[in-house]
Amino acid sequence: MFSRSALSEGLTPKNRVFTFGAPVHGLNAKSPLVDMDPLSCSVLENWNVFPDRVEVRPGALDWMTGFTQPVNGLWTWDGPSSSKMFATCSNGVFDATTAGAVGAAVAAITNGKTVGVNITTGGGSFLMMVNGTDNLQMYDGAVWTAPAAFGGLNTNTVINIEVYKQRVFMLQNASMNLWYLPVNSVAGAATAYPLGAIFRRGGTLTAIGTWSLDAGVGPDDMLAVASSQGEIAVFSGTDPSAAATWALRGVYYVGKPLGSKAFYKYGGDLLYLSETGIYPMSRVLQTDVIDRSVSVTDNIQADYSALVALYSANFGWSMVFQPSVPLLVVNVPGPTDGRQFVMNTQSRAWSTYSGWVANCWTRLGTSVFYGGSNKVVQAMTGYSDFNTNIRATLLQAYTTMGYSRTKHVRYLKPLFASNNVFDYSLGISNNFEASFAINSISSGSLAASLWGTGVWGTSFWTGAAQVTNDWRGVPDKYAKHKALYVQVASRVARPALESCDALYVPAGTFYVDR
């Protein structure tokens, strides 16, 4: 063992290697920075999280262009042998099934903020859309119709619609009335079912959804209706007009819904998108007191709540599931650069997306689409965003790197896999630094530069997926807590980060370097 003065005699500290594992536990806005899971991140933007790696998200391309009004609704009609996609704007309904320039409106409406549902009856397969302003729009695979009323219910007052137990259920604007049509019917007189007496917090009916819950003796279908004040009434049964075949399972306070699309069918469950988090309804039914930790947003609650506080009143909160990845996308309307929370549904690990400014989402076949300010976009496809680079950034959890005293990182060796050209920058953040103005290096040139301002490198691979793990020098300073920073950019590849080795010099104890 030697003192620091031994340096003058030619002795140097012994290098050590620490491995930053891929942050496969995803974004963490729950734990304190000093005690965060080392396989998580405080920043994880434009990455998808998988069990063994993080990978730059897929890209997006224009699908249909030329809209003169924002696309605020995307809905699919699903028939027995084909499907179609329709976009709704304040100047009409447009067929968006085929890519290209938008054509003439196929139906006339003045409010594009629609809610839709499919139902198949003896008369055919129908898409029904409502917006609380125009008459209900109905498509049967060939013709659009707009019934003005279902008996005593004017369809231009309907703000939400759902199918449950072979019936169409509807919510009326600024009321506590739930309406329903006869079984297997898209016409006839609707019956009112007042719910005002069961909601103690008042408000109006806002959202409606259905799901199947396994009660132990087989699946039991449920109907959930949410009020604007955050209470949810859950029903089971087949006919609301008969007490013997209809039951109120309970009324639960969860939190105010984020818009009319607050319910989303997810597998055998129903997710509820609220100001307090996203909750599986199957867990809500288990107790009268909501356990906030059962929300699927528990790990990102601080980030989620911050965006809800800013944008809760905006139209466009919604969810879409892409099972082939598998990912659940939660749209956040408001940020000018676009924002989505994205969860890997197998591991429940979260990341965020930027660059997609979306008003609404849907799936057509195996593809995912969103509506923007003047176009429909196919998302999660290709390697670029509209032929420009996708830039992915992560700041991994701070760690002492297995050494509780200060240390200085000299080299980083990232383990990337890619099948084409991409650029990357590396950096080390020290002791919970608040800004990103931290020294880093750019791959290829090895030149030190300020974080985010350096010239991108030229490392590339072609053909089948290959791996690179070269050591790169990185400017650093002595500090106790270290966090790995990685930024990747490409429009022709989807690189994956699998780990990163760090060679560091510990302070305090010195050995002969032989």
TINUDO-363777 format. One record per residue: residue in one letter; x, y, z of N, C-alpha, C, O, CB in turn. Coordinates in steps of 0.1 Angstrom, whole numbers, plus 5000, padded with zeros to 4 digits. Atoms other than C-alpha are relative to their C-alpha. Glycine has a CB too. Layout:
N
aXYZXYZXYZXYZXYZ;...
This chain:
514
m500949885000500050005000500950125000501950135007499050005012;f499149885002501450344990499150125003497950125001500650004987;s500649874998500650704998499950074986500550034977500750095010;r500049925012499850974972501450044995501650064983499050125002;s498749955004503451084973500849904992501749934985500850035013;a499450115008504350754957499950034985500749974978499549875004;l500249965014503150904924501350054995501750034983498950094998;s498749935005506451104922501149894998502149924992500450105010;e499050105001508350774924499649904988500249794987500149925012;g500450085012506550634892498949905002498749824994501249934995;l501150094997503650454909498750074995498650194996500049975015;t501249955006500250494893498849925006499049805011499949994985;p501150074995496750394905499649884991499849894979498850095002;k500450125007495450054894498650024993497750055000500049875008;n501249995007492750064867499049905004499449785007500250004985;r501050104997489449894874498950024988498850124982499350035014;v501050005011486549804850498749985007498549885015500349894989;f501450024995482849844858499149994987499450064977499650125009;t500950025012480049734834498750065003498050025013499949854997;f501449955000476949944829499249904992499349904980499950144995;g500950085007474349684820499050084992498750194996499349905009;a501049935008471749774794498950045010498549955018499549924988;p501149964991468949974812498749934997497850004993499950155000;v501150075004466449704807498850015009497749975006500349854999;h501249974991464249814836499450134997498450175003500550005015;g500749885006463450134817500150135009501050145017498649974998;l500049874994462650484828499549995015498649915018499150094993;n500350004986462550544866499850145005500850225006501149925008;a500249874994460950854880499449995014498850085019499050084991;k500650044987460050694913501150005011500850055022499349875000;s498950024990463350624931500850135001501050204991500949884997;p499049894999465750884945501249984992501649864990500450035015;l498850025009468750944922501149935007501849855001500550144996;v498950074993471150824949499749855003500749785007500250075013;d500350144997469350494953499249944989498249864992499249995013;m500850045011468050414918500549864995501749834996500150104989;d499650135006468050064903501050034989500850104980498749934994;p499049975009471250054883499749964985500350014976501349925003;l500550045013469449894853498950094995498150054986499749864999;s501049915004467150194850500650134996501850154997498950025011;c499649885005467350544836499250125005498050105008500050014985;s500749874997466450904846499550074987498650154987500850095009;v500349955013466350994809500149884990501149814990500950114995;l500050115010465350734782499050034989497949994989499649865007;e500949945010464050904751500349944986501549934982500350154999;n500050065013463350734718500749874999501449834989500750104990;w499550144999464450394729498849915003497949955009501149985011;n500950104996462450074731500749915010501949885007499449924988;v499450084990463149854761499749864998498549824998499750055015;f500350145001463549484757500749925012501549995019500649944986;p499450074988464649214783501549994999502149985010499449865000;d498650015000468149204770500850124994502050124993500449884991;r499349895007468849544754499050125000497850105002500449964986;v500849885004467549894746500350034986501550024982500250125009;e499849995015467049964709499350134996498250165001499449884993;v500649885006466350284690498749974994498549874987501050074990;r501450035004462650314683499950004985500850064978499050105006;p500349995015461250264647499650144996499450235005498949904996;g500349875005460550554625498550024996497649955001500850034989;a501349975005457550714608500150064986501150124983499350105010;l500149955014456450814573498650054997497750015003500549904990;d501349945003453751024558499149894993499649824984500150124990;w500950105006450750804549499050074991498850044979499249925011;m500949925008448151054537500250155004500250195015498549965003;t499749864998448851424532498950094994498150044986501450034995;g500949905007446951744522498850045007497950115002499649944987;f501249954992444451784550500150155003501250205005499949915013;t500049854997443452144556499650035014499750145019499150074990;q500349994986442352074592500749895007501049795002498550005002;p499350114992443951874620499249875000497949875000500150055015;v500650134999443251504620499849965014500849935021500849894992;n500350024985441551454654499349875003499049845014499150115005;g500650144998440051104648500449914990500549944978498550015001;l499750115010441150784632499349885005499449835016501649975000;w500850124997438850484631500049904989500149944977498550055004;t500150115011438650154613498749945000498049915010501149905003;w501150095002435749974599500549864997501349854987499050064988;d499550145001436249604602498949914995498049885003500749955013;g501050095006434149384579500449865000501549835005499650054986;p499750145000434049014574501349964992501949864995498949924995;s498950045009436749014547500950124997501950104990499549944987;s499249895003438249364546499950115011499050105020499650074987;s500149894990438949674567500350134993501050144982501149985011;k499749865006439050054560500350095012499950075023498850054992;m499749904990440450344579499550144996499650184984501650015002;f500649875003438750684582500650115009500850085021498550005001;a499549884993440151024593498950105002498250134992501350064994;t501149904998437851284609500750135003501650145012499149955011;c499649874999438451654607498850095002497750055001500950054988;s501149914999436351964613499350034987498350104986500550135007;n500649985013435651964576499649874993499449874981500950084991;g500550125006434551604571500749885004501649885012500150014985;v499450134998435251234572500749964987500149984976498949895004;f499250035012437951114548500549855000500949805011501250094999;d499550145001438850764536501650015000502250064990499549934987;a498650004999442450714547500649864999501749835004500550065013;t499650145001442750344538501349984992502249904995498949914995;t498950015009445250394510500950125001500450235002499549984985;a499149894999448350604512500050094988499650044976501549945001;g500049915011448650914491499450145004499450175016499249954988;a500649874998446951254488498649985005497949904999500150104988;v501450024995443651304507499150044988499350134980499850095012;g501149975010440551304485498950085006499150145016499549874995;a501149924996437151454489499449935013499549815014498950014989;a500650054988435251404522498949904996498249924986499350115008;v501050105002433051094523498750025008497749965006500549865002;a501149964991430751234550500350145006501450185008499849895011;a499949864995430051584563499850005015498849965021498950084993;i500149974986430851674599500750135002501550184994500649895009;t499449874997431951994616500949995013501550095017498950115002;n499250034988433751844646500849874998500249774998499250005013;g499250125002436651604641500449925012501049815011501250034993;k499650074988437051504677498949895003498049915011500050105012;t501050115001435151174673500449885009501549875013499849954986;v499850134993434650854692499249904992498149924988499550005015;g500650105008433850534673500049865005500849835015500750004986;v500150144996432950174677499449914988498749964980499149985012;n500550105010432249864655499049915006499249875018501249924993;i501050104995429249644658499549924988499349984977498850065007;t500650095010428049344637498749955004498649895015501049894996;t501450054997424349264636499649914988500349894979499050125003;g500550075011422149064613499950084987499950034976498649955003;g500149915012422049364590501450034995501450104984499450135004;g498749985006425849374585501050055011500750055023499950104989;s498949954991429049524600500050164999499950214988501449954996;f500249855000428849894610501150075009501550015019498650045006;l499249914992431250164622499150125003498550184995501250054992;m500849894995429450424643500950105007501750075016498849955010;m499149894994431050764652499150115005498150154998501050054989;v500749894994429851044674501050115005502250085006499149955012;n499149894995431251384685499250105008499950205013500650074988;g500749904991428451564705499650124993499050214999500850035011;t500449895008427951814677499249974988498150034985501350084996;d500750045012426951644645499249875002499449815012501049984988;n500850134999424451364639501049884999502049894993499049994989;l499250135000425951014645500249964985499349974977499349895007;q499650055013427850894614500149855000500749795009501350074995;m500050155000427350524604500449954986499850004976498649955005;y499550055013429150334577499849855001500149785010501550034998;d500350145001428049984566500949924990500649814986498649984996;g499250065010430949904542499950054986500750034978499849855000;a500349945013429450094513499550145001499850224993499149914992;v500849884999427250374524500150075014500150005024498549984996;w500049924988427450654550498550055003497950104993501050125000;t501349944996424150744569500250085012501250065020499049895001;a499849924988423550994596498650015007497950125006500550144997;p501349994994420450914617500050115010500950135018499749865008;a500149884991419251224636499649965014499950045023499050104994;a500650034987417551044665499849855001499549784991498750085003;f500450144997417050714682498950025010499150025022501249915006;g501249974991413550784696500250135006500350234999499949895011;g499949884992413951044723501450055001501650165007499449995013;l498649964999417751074719500450064987500549994977500949885004;n499549945012419051324694501549964999502349985009499950155001;t498650055001422351174681501150115000502250085002500149924987;n499049894999424051514679500350045014501250135016499550124992;t499649984986424151514717500849885006501149895017498750025008;v499350114996425951184719501550025000502050064989499649874992;i498549975000429651224730500849875001502049884999500350095012;n499250134999430650854735499149894997497949894999500649995015;i500750125005429650514723500849885003502049885001499650024985;e499450134997430350154732499049894997497849914997500649995014;v500850125001429049804725500349915011501449875015500349934986;y500050094989428249574754498949915000497749954998500050085013;k501050115000426349244754499150024989497850024990499350005014;q500749995013425249304718499150125000498150124992499249874998;r500849885000423849644726500950124998502150125002499150025013;v499349875001424949994716499650095012498550115014499750074987;f500249914989425350214747500650134997501750144990500749945013;m499649865004425750594744499950095013499150075021499150054989;l500049904990426650884767499550134994499950174983501450015007;q500549875005424751214763500850115006501250115017498550015004;n499249884996426551544764499450075012498250095013500150104988;a500449924989426451734797498849945008497950015012499650144996;s501150074993424151474814500649885007501749855006498949964990;m499750124994424151174836499249884995498949795002499750015015;n500950115006422050964812500949914991501649954982498950074992;l499450105009423350644798498849944992497849904997500649885009;w501050055009421350534767500449874994501649854992499750114990;y499750135007421050194750498949974990497850004992500249895010;l500950045010419550054719499549855002500149785011500750014986;p500350144999417749714715501149914996502149964989498749974991;v498950105003419849404712500249984985499249984978499749865007;n499650025014421649354679499350104990498850064980499649864996;s500749905008420349684665500950125000501650165009498750035006;v499449875002421750004651499050114997499350224992501150004989;a501249905003418350174649499049975011499249895020499449984986;g501150014990415150204669500050105011500850205010500049865006;a500149914989414250384701501049975011501049865016498650015005;a499050024989417050434727499350025013498350105014501250094998;t500649994987416150384763501050075010502250045010499749865006;a499249934991417550624790500249925013499249865018499450145003;y499750064987419250484821500750105009501950115008500849874998;p499449894992419850774846501049945010500749855017498950085007;l498950054991423050734866500350115011501250095019501249964993;g499749894991422951064885500049965015500850025023499150114998;a500250044986421850904918501249925006501349915018498749935002;i499050094995424850674920501450075001502450015007500149874992;f498749925000427650934915499950115010499250215008500350054986;r500149914989428151114947500850134998500550235005500549945013;r499249885003430651364933499550094989500050204986501449964997;g500649925010428451494906500749994987501449894984499950145004;g499350005013429751594872499149954989497949954990501349935000;t500750065011428751444839500649874995501849854999499950104988;l499450125005429251114821501050034989500750124980498949904995;t498949965009432551124801500549884992500649904980501150065008;a499350115007433950784792499349875003498649855013501549995003;i500750134998432650424787500949894994501549924983498650004994;g499250115005434350094782499549865005498849865014501550025003;t500450144997433949714784501249915001502249934994498949944991;w499050105000436049414793499549885007498449885013501350055008;s500450134994435849054804500949975012502149975011500149894990;l499350034988436848964840499749865004498649825005499650105011;d500250144996437448604850499750005015500550035023501349914997;a500450004986435448564882500249875007499849855018498550045000;g499750134994436748214889499149894995499549774995499750015015;v500950105006433848034872499850034985498949984979498749995007;g500149965014434448184837499950154999499850225009498749944994;p499949855002434648524822498650075002497650014999500450034985;d501249924997432148784833500250144994501150214998499850015016;d499949875007431649084810499650115009498650105017499250004987;m500349894992431649424826499850134991500550144981501150025011;l500149875006430549774816500450115010499950115021498550034995;a499549894991432450074831499650134994499850164982501549995002;v500449865004431150434830500750095009500550085022498450025000;a499249914992433350714842499350144999498950184989501450014996;s500549865000432151064853501250094999502450065000499350025014;s499049905001434051384848500750035013501850095013499450134994;q499449984987434751394885500949885005501449885016499050035010;g499150114997436651064885499449885006500249795011501150055009;e500650124995434150814897499649904989499349954978498750035008;i500250105010433650484878498949915006499149855016501349924996;a501050094996430450284880500249874991500449884979498550064998;v499750135007430849914870498749925001498249895012501249925006;f501250085001427849704858500349874994501349854987498950084992;s499950135007427349344848498549964997497650025003500649895009;g501350045004424349174832499750034985500650074978498950085008;t500449995014422449184799499050104996499050164985499649874995;d501249915003419349404802499850105011499450065022498749924997;p500249904989419349734822498650025004498350085015500650134995;s501449974996415549734822499549905010498449915015499150004988;a500550114992415349414843501049985012502249965009499849874993;a499150024988416749394879500649865000501749845006499250035013;a499550144999417149014875501149984991501949884993498849914997;t498950035010419549054846501050124999501750144989499449984986;w499149885000421449374856500450035014499550035023499350124993;a499549974986423549464886501150115000502050114991500549875006;l499049904997425649754898501149935009500849895020499550135006;r499050074993428949594909500750095010501250055020501149954991;g499449904991430249914926500350134993500350144981501249945006;v499649875005431250274923501350035006501550025019498950115003;y498649994995434950354926500550144996500350184985500949894995;y499449875004436750684928501549974997502249925005499950105012;v498650035005440050664908500750134997501950145001500049914988;g499449875005440751014894499350044988498849964980501549984998;k500749955012439351234867500649944987501849934986500150155000;p499550055013439551084832500650104992500350224992498849934993;l499349915010441851234806499349994987499849934977501549974999;g500749995013439251294779499049884998498949805007501050004989;s501050105003436651074762500549874997499849774996499150064989;k499450135003439050804753500849945012501949885010501050014988;a499350044988440050724789500149855002501049805008499450075012;f500050154999439150354786500749944987500449994976498649955002;y499450075012441250124764500149855003500649815014501450064997;k500050154998440749744760501549954998502149994988499149934990;y498650055000444049574767500049865004500049825016500950095009;g500150154996444049194765498749975006497750015000501249965009;g501350034993441449074789499750105010498750085018500149865006;d500249894990441549394809499650134993499550134981501350025009;l500449865005440449754806500950105007500850105020498550035002;l499149904994442950034812499250135001498550174992501350024992;y500649874997441750364827501150115000501950105009499150005013;l499049895001443750674817499450125008498550195004500250044985;s500549904991443350924846501050105004502250085001499449935012;e499049904995444951224861500949955011502050015013499250125006;t499250064989446351004889500949894995501749845002499249965011;g499250115005447850734866499149924991498049954988500549915011;i500850105008446750444844499849875008500849815012500849974986;y500450114991444950164862499349894992498449924984499150055011;p500750125005443849814852498749995008498749995020500849875000;m501250004993440149804860499849875008499149875019498850014990;s500150124993440549444872500650025014500149955024500749884993;r499449974987442649584901499250105008499150095020501450054999;v500949914994440249864908498949935008498549985018499550104990;l501150074994437549624916500349925013499449885020499449904990;q499650094989439549444943499950085013499950015024501449954998;t500149934987439249724969499350134998499350194987501450025005;d500749875001437250034977501050125001500750234996499150015012;v498949904999440550224984501049974989501649874989500650005014;i499150035011442650264953501550015005501950105011499850114989;d498650014997446250154958500750054988500849994978500549855003;r499349935012448250394936501149924995501549934983500550135004;s498950085005451050144934499649894989500549844983500749935011;v500450105010448949914912499850064986499649994977498649945004;s500149945013448850164884501249964992502349934997500050165001;v498950045009450950064854501050114998502150094993499449964986;t499149885001452550414855500750025013501350135015499250124996;d499349984986453950364891501450054999501850145006499949875008;n498649975001457550374880500350144993501450194995500749904992;i499849875007457050694859499150115005498850214999499849984985;q501149914995454450864881500450155001499650234998499649955014;a499649864999456451184887500050074986499550184985501450015007;d500049945013457051244850498650004994498250104988500949914991;y501350005005453551144841499150115007498450185000499349865004;s500749904993452051374868500450144995499550234994500249995015;a499549875004454151664856499450044987499050154985501550004999;l500649975013452851634820498450015002497850094995500349894990;v501449984998449251584833499750145005498750205001499549895010;a500249874994449551904853500050114989499350214990501050035011;l499849905011450552094821498949984989498450084984501349994994;y500850035012448251924795498749935002498249884992500949934990;s501250084997445351754812498850054992497949974989499750005015;a501149955007442851984795500049994985499050014978499850155003;n499950005014444151924760499349874994499249775001501549994996;f500650125007442351694735501149924994502149974989499150054989;g499150095006444251394724500649895009501449815004501150074994;w499550104991445051184755499349864995498149864993499650025015;s500550135005444750824743501049895001502249925004499550014985;m499150115000446350484741499849914988498849904982499849915013;v500150105011447150224714501049895003502149925009500350074986;f499250124997448649874717500649954987499849934977499249905007;q499450065011451149734692500549865004501649865010501150094993;p499650134995451249364700501249934994501949855001498949904999;s498950075006453949264676501450045006502449975004500150044985;v498749964994456649454696500449935013501549885014500150155001;p501449944997454849444722500150135008500950145017499149905007;l500049874994454249814732498750055002497850044994500950094992;l501249914998451550024748500550144999501450185006499449975014;v499749865002451750384736499050095006497850075004500250034985;v500949904994450250664757500350134994501450194996500149995016;n499749875006449850984738499750115010498850125017499050024988;v500149884992450451314756499850124991500850164984501350025009;p500249895009448951604737500550135006500250165018498550014996;g499649874995450551944740501550034998501750144992499850005015;p498649965003454351934738500250024985499849944977501049895005;t499949975014455352094706500949914992500849904980500650144999;d499250095007457951834698499449865001500149764997501449995007;g500750134999455451554705500549925012501749935015500249924987;r499550074988455551324735499049885002497849895001500050095013;q500850124997454450964742500849935011502049925011499849914988;f499450104991455050734772499849864993498749834988499350005014;v500050135007455850384759500449895009501549895015500950004987;m499850114991455650064779500249864992499349834984498949985011;n499950145004457049714770499049925008499249915021501449955001;t501150064992453949514780500449875006499749815015498849984991;q499550124993456049204789500750035013500549975023500949924990;s499249964988458449374813499450115008499950145019501450024996;r500649884994456349684821501150115002501050195011499349975013;a499049894999459449894815499750114990499250084979501449944996;w500549885008458850244802501250074994502350074998499350105010;s499249905006460550484779499150124995497950114997500949944988;t500849905006459450804762500450024985501549994981500250145007;y499849965014459150914725499950154999499150215006499149924990;s500249865005459551254710500150004985500649914979501150105007;g499949985014459251384675498749974993498550004981501049914994;w501350035006455651254668499050095007498650065018499749855002;v501049914995453151534673498649944996498249964984500250154995;a501250085004449951324674498750055007498850095019500249855003;n501349964994446251404680499249875004498349885012499250094991;c500850124998444851044678500849884994501749904986498650024993;w499350125005445950684671499049894997497849895001500949955011;t500850125003444550364656501049894994502149924991498850034991;r499450105007445650034642499249954988498049944989500349875009;l500650065012444849904607500849884996501949894992499950104988;g499250125001445849544604501149995010500950005022500649994985;t498850014991449349514618500750135002501850145008500949894996;s499349875000450249884613499350095009498150095012500050054986;v500449904990449950174637500050144993501050174986500850005013;f500149875007448850524625499750105011499050085021499050004989;y500549894992448450864641499650124991500150134980501150055010;g500549885007446651184630500850125005500950145017498550025002;g499349884997448651504629499350134996498150124994501450004994;s500649885002448051864622499450014986498450084984501050115001;n500549995014447551814584500349874992500349874980500650114993;k499750135007448251444577499849885009499649905021501550004995;v500050134993447951084587501449944998501949934987498949904995;v498750055000451250924596500049855004499349815013500950075010;q499850144996452250554597501250005009502350045005500249914988;a499050004989454250514629500649855002500049764997499550055013;m499350134997456650234641500349924987500049804986499149925009;t499750065013457950164606501350064995501550184997498950014990;g498749955006461450194590501050055010500850025022499650114991;y498949964992464550354604500150155002500950205010501249964994;s499849854999463950734600498650065003497650005001500650064987;d501249924999461351004609499950094988500650194987500050085013;f500249925012460251134575501450034993501650144988499350135003;n498749995007463751064561501150095008502050135002499950044986;t499049934992465551244589500449915012499849815015499450135006;n499550084989467651104618499049995012498350085015501350065005;i500650024986466050954649501150015010502149945009499249865001;r499049984989468051074679499549955013498549995018500450155001;a500450074987467850854710501050045011502250035008499949854998;t499149964989469250964744499749935012498549905015499850165002;l500250064987469750794777501050055010502150085007500049854999;l499149974988471150894811499749895010498649895016499850145006;q500250124991471550574832500150045014500550155018501049894996;a500049974986471150554869501450035005502449975001499449885008;y498749974994473950704890500449885009499649815015499950125009;t499550114993476150444906501450035006502150125001500149874992;t498649984995479350424928500949914993502149914996500049975015;m499250095008480650164903500749905009501849855005501050084992;g499350104991481449924932501150055008501849985014500449894991;y498949934993483850174947499450125007499050215000501250034991;s500849904993482450404974500750135001500150235005499849955014;r499349874999485150674971500050064986499450004976501549985005;t500049945013485850904942500849924990501749854994500550155001;k499350065011487050784908499950084988499150174987499449854998;h499949935012487850904874499949904988500849814987501450084999;v500250095012486550734842500950054989500950164985498550004995;r499049965011489250724815499549954986499650024976501349945003;y500450055013487650504788498649935001498349885012501049904995;l501350075001484250374778500049914988500549944977498850104999;k500150105011483550064756498649954999498249865005501049885003;p501450045002479950044745499949884991500649864982499250124994;l500350115008478549724732498850024992497750014997499949875008;f501149975009476349814702499849884990500849824987500250134993;a500350085011474649594677499250074989498250144993499249875004;s500749935011473549734643500349944987501349864986500450155000;n499850055013473249644607500350114989500350084977498849924995;n499749895009474049984592500650125007500950115019498750044992;v499349884995475550334597499250065012498050085011500350104989;f500649914990474850524629501250075007502350035007499249925010;d499149924992476550794650499749995015498549975018500050154995;y500350004986476950804687501050095008502150115004500049865006;s499249934990478251014716499949935013498949885017499650155000;l500050064987479250894750500450115010501150215007501049895001;g499649904990479651084783499849945014499149845016499250134999;i500150044986479851054821499450135007500050235006501349955006;s500649904991477651264844500449975014500449865019498450014999;n499550024987478951324879499150065011498750175009501450065001;n500649944988477251364912498750074998498550185003500950085008;f501349955002473751434900499950144994499150224998499250005013;e499949875007474651724877498750044994498049954988501150004990;a501349965005471551924868499950034985498850024980499650125008;s500049965014472552024833500649894991501349804997500650134997;f499450095009473651834802501350054994501850004984499049964989;a498849945005476652054797501249935006502049985014500150155003;i499050084994479051774804500949954989500449924978499449875007;n499150045010482151674785499749864995499349775003501550015004;s500250135006481751384761500949984988501650084985498549974996;i499250025012483451234730499049954989498049904992501149905002;s500850045012482151164695500749884994501949884992499850114990;s499450125006482750824680500750034987500250114979498949894998;g499349995013485250804652501150105001502250074999499050044989;s498949904999487051134657500750005013501950055013499350144998;l499550014986487751074694500350145005501050165016501349934999;a499749874995487751454698499050045011497850015010499850104988;a500849964989486451594731499150114995499650204988500850035012;s500949895003483451824728499050015011498849925019499349974986;l501149974991480651974748498949914997498649884985499650145001;w501250095001477751744754498950064991498550174994499449965014;g501049955009475251784725500450094990499650134981498950065009;t499649915010477452004704501149954992501650014982500550135007;g498850065007480151764691499649964986498449944983500549895008;v500250055014480551654655499849855002500549785009501250034991;w500450144999478951314651501149914994501849954984498649974994;g499050095006481251014644499649934988498549964982500349895011;t500250075013481450784614500049855001500249784991501050054990;s500050144998481350434629498849944992497749994993499949965015;f501250065007479250204607500349854997501549814997499850074987;w499950145004478549844598498949984990497950054990499749915013;t500950035011476749704568499649855000500349775006500550044986;g500450145001474849384560499349955013498550035019501349914998;a500750054989473749154588500450075013501550145013500249855001;a499749944987473649274624501449965005501749845006498949975011;q498750024995477149314638500250085013499450165017501150044990;v499849944987478649424671501350085000502350044993500149885011;t498849924997481149694680500250025015499250055022500050144992;n499749984986482849734713501450065002502250015010499849885009;d498749944999485849964709500150095012499150155016500250094987;w499849914989487350154738500150154994500750174984501349975008;r500049865003486850534736500450085012499850075022498650054994;g499749914989488550794757499050105003498350154993501450074997;v501149904996486251024776500650095011501150055021498749935005;p499649914989487151344796499149995012497949985010500050144995;d500850024988486051314832500750075011501850125010499749855003;k499449944988486751434867499749905011498849825010499550145003;y500250094988487051264901498650035007498350155010501150015010;a501349984993483551214917499649865005500149765000498950064990;k500450134994481850944937498949934992499049814989499450035014;h501150065008478650894917500150034985500450144981498650055006;k499849995014478750834880498749954993498149854997501349924995;a501150045009476050804853500450004986501150094981498750085002;l499650015014476450684818499050084991497850074992500049854995;y500849935010475150914790500349944986501549924982500350155000;v499850055014474650774754499050074992497850094995499849855000;q500949945010473250954724500349934987501449924983500150154999;v499850075013472650774691499150074990498150124993499649855001;a500749945011471550904657500249934988501349894984500450154998;s499950075013470650734625498750014992497650034999500449855002;r501250015008468150724596500049884991499149864983499850124992;v499950125008469250394582500249875008500449765003501250014989;a499750114991469750174612499150015013498650125016501549985004;r500650004987468150074645500949945010500749835014498649935000;p499050054992471050034668499549955014498550015019501250105003;a500450054987470749834701501350025009502449985005499549865000;l499050004990472849904732499849895010498749875016500050145008;e500050124991473649584752500750025013500449955023500549894992;s499249974987476149714778501050104996501250144985500649875006;c498949915002478949954783501049985011500750005023499550154999;d499050014990482249894801500750135002500850214993501149894995;a499349884997483950174819501349975008501349905018499150095009;l498750024993487650174828500350125008500350245003501249974990;y499849894991488250394858501249995009501749885012498750035008;v498850004991491050504881499450045014498950155016501050114996;p500549964987490050494918501050095008502250095006499849875009;a499249914992491250764941500349945014499549865019499350145002;g499750034986492950714975501049885002501849905010498849965006;t499150124998494750374971500849984987500249984976499249875004;f499150015012497750324947500849875001501249835012500950124999;y499350125001499550024935501150024989501050114981499149884997;v499050005010502649954914499349954987498749854987501249925003;d500750045013501449944877501149924992502049984986499550134993;r499050095008503349654861499349934989500049864981500649905010;
